[in-house]
């Protein structure tokens, strides 16, 4: 059965998340443009991105006006809802999910295994934590940007050899403690499908699907 449920998100929440995403990557801050927020990314594989809190005529018109590849349209909307507004030469990418954490309760995590260490740093408003094994190899890492009353959790990653051992949960809890130290208790992130499974177990709630479309490069 086709899922035709219509989604939307609070534009202020989307703006908060996107500002944090941009700060984490040392990119220009988002600016309003044609019903969306635009970030001039300037990467070889991504020229710019437009992020919509919901889709409608503005989304459809912008998609129709873009003919070059590597300009990404992203929206808090389901895949079928987005696809219905796109010209045929656009492709939908792997689904993602915007999620929120709205409680002061610490996320569950096991203690670090013996011999493992946790390192933390802060550079230009971007907090990072990493877990090192006894040889000094980095097994997991993640980042956090604080924007207003939200912590934006960013690029949580575990080396493939160390996945499903609880390290990502330790990273998340460690970032949450940093957020609490600055009196910020709400969290927001965009998750991949595997990431969503983890965040579900940590108490995060789905806020909206987050769908990406792009004209692929030749």
N, C-alpha and C positions, 0 to 999 in steps of 0.2 A: 504494500500500500504506500502511495506517495505521501510524504509528510508535507502538508501545506500550511502548517501552523505559522502564524506571523509573529515575529519577534521584534523587539526594539529595546534600546538601552537608554539610560539617562545620559544625555550628551556630556554632562559635567563629569560623570564617572569615566566615560570613554576618553575625554580630554585629559583627565588625571593620569590614566594608565598610559596614554600615548606620550605625554610629557615625560613620564618616568622612563619609558622605553627609549626615547630619544636621548635623554641625559645619559643613560647607561651606555650608549654607543657614541657619545660625543658628537651627536648630529644636531643640526638646527632644530629649534623647538617648533612644534606644529603651528600652522597658521590656518585660519578659516579660508576655505576656497570651495565654491560651488556646492554648498550644502554639506561639505565634509571638512575634515581636518587634513591638511597636506603636510607631509614631511619630505623635504628634498634630500633624499638619501644619498645619491651620488655614488653608489657602488657599481662595480662592473656588471653585476647580475640584478641590479635593482636601481632604476633611475630615481623614482619617487613613489610614494604611496599616498593614497587617499583613504581615509578611514571614516566610515559612516556609522552613526549610532542606530540608524534604521535605513531601509531601502525604500525607494519610491521613485518619483519622476526625476528628481535630481540625480539619483544614481544612474537611472536609465540614460538620461541625456549625456552625462559625463562619459559613460561607457561608449556611447555612440560617437562621441567626439574624439576618442583616442584611437589612433591607428598604428602607433609605434609599440614595439614590444617593451617589456621590462618596466611598464608603469602598472603598479599593483593597485587594485581596488579591494578594500577589505571592509567587511560590514558585520554588524551584530545582527545576523539573520541566518536562516537555514539555507542549505545548499540549493534546494529546489526553488526557494523564493528568489535567490540571487540569480540562478540560471535563467529564470523566466524573463529577466530584464537585460540579459546580455546579448550582443550580437553573436553570431555563430562561430566567429574566429577566436572567441575567448575560451580559456580553459579554467575549470575549477580545480584548485589544489587540495591537498590533504586537509580534511576538516580539523578545526581547532575549537577550543571552548574558552570563553571568558568566565572566570570563576572568582568568587569572593569569599573572604574569611572575616566574619563579623563578631568575633568573641575574643575576650581577653585570655581565654584558656589556652595554655601552652599546647602546641601540637605534640602528639606522642612520638617519642623517639627513644631507642635503646642507648645506653652509654657507649662511648667509643670503645672499641676493642683494645685490649692491652697492646701497647706499643704504637698505637695510632695517635696522631696529633691533629689538632685543629688550629689553623692559622686564620687571621682576619686582617683586613686592610680597609682603608677608606681613602679614595682618591676622587676629588672633584664631585663630591656628593654621591659617589657610587661605592657602596659597601660590598665587599666580597668576603666569602669564607671558603676555605678549602680543607679537605681532609687528606693527610699524608699517611702512607703506610710506613712500617718500620724502616724501609729502605729509603724513604723520602719521596716515593712515587706518589703523584697526586691522583687519588682515586675518585674524588668527587669535588664539585665546586658549585657555587651559585652566587647571585648578586641581589642587591636590594637598593632601591631608590625611594626616598621619602618625599612624597608630594602631598602637601596639605595634610589631611587626616588619613592618608592611605600609604601603606608600604607596597611598592610594586616589586614583586618577586620575579627574578629575571634569570634566564639561562641556567636553570638547575640541571646539572648533568653529572652522570656517573660513568666512569670507564666501563666498557662492556664486561671486562673480567670481574668486576666488583658489583654488578647489578644484582638486585633482589637480596641484598644483605643488610638493608636498612640504612645505608649511607645517605641516600637522598633525604630521608626523614630527619637525620641528624643535621644536615645542611639547612633544611627548612626551619627546624626549631632554633638553630643558632641564629639565623637571620631574624626570626621572630623576636628573639631576645634583644637583638640590636634595635629593632623597631620599638620594643617596649621601653628601652632605655631612653628613647626620644619621645615617649608618651604618645606613640602612634600604635593603635591596636587593630585597625582594619587592614586587610590585605586584598590585593587584586593581582591576577596574573592571567596569561593566556596559555592554555595547555594543549599539548598534542594528545591524541587518543591514549597512548600509554601513560603520559603524565597525568591525565585526568583520573586514571585508575588509582594512582598514588594519592593524589590530592583528595579524592573521595574518602579514602581511608583516614586521612588526617583531619577531616571535618570541614573541608572546603565545599561550597555549594555552587552549582551551575548558575551562572547569571544569564548567559546568552551563548548560542552558537556563534562562532567567529569564522566567517567564510572568506576565502581569498580567491580572487580571479585575476588572470593576467593573459595578455596576448603573448604566446611563447615566442622566443627568438627562433630564427630559422636554423 
